Amino acid sequence: MIEETGQVISVQGELAEVEGQSRSGCGSCAVKGTCGTSLLARYLGPKRLLLRAHNTIGARPGEHVVIGLPEGTLLEASVLAYLVPLVAMIGGAVVGAFVAERLAPAYTQVLSAVTGLGGLAGALAWLVGFIRAKSLDERYRPRILRRLAIGPGASPRVSPRSLSVTDERAL
């Protein structure tokens, strides 16, 4: 289970809107502060991350909670988001090149590029529809796992298996 901490903003029925903090891995990197990613993170500032999670524990607004998502679900979503558009783009380019060789050999590269972009656009359109269709599916929605008991001025502790960066000495 991949875990992340957040604060409950609102509750509507069985769903809660949880605000998390988007983080990068720059804090533990040896070249922190000198790469493009850290510069962007520093100048664009932290991003607000809002998630709708199943509120299985009855958390209330203002409470700090741990939300979780099974690893398999994240892997499946990653494959759909990255691999499907890539395969569609390459497939479109190959089909375009094959057809262009027979119909217009002088324009093989142009037609290959156009059909590759068409395959990418088609895959992205399919992906948007798939996401809308699955947005209410419980398998793709994070769950609130437990409440965090934190004192004033303390930051919530995160499990070592979390996606977020933690100071391992504090664990």
Buried (B, 14 or more C-beta within 10 A) or exposed (E): BBBBBBBBEEBEEEBBBBEBEEBBEBEEBEEBEEEEEBEEBEEEEEEEEEBBBBBEBEBEEEBBBBBBBBEEBBEEBEEBEEEBBEEBBEBBBBBBBBBBEEEEEEEBEEBBBBBBBBBBBBBBEBBEEEEEEEEEEEEBBBBBBEBBEEEEEEEBBBBEEBEBBBEEEEE
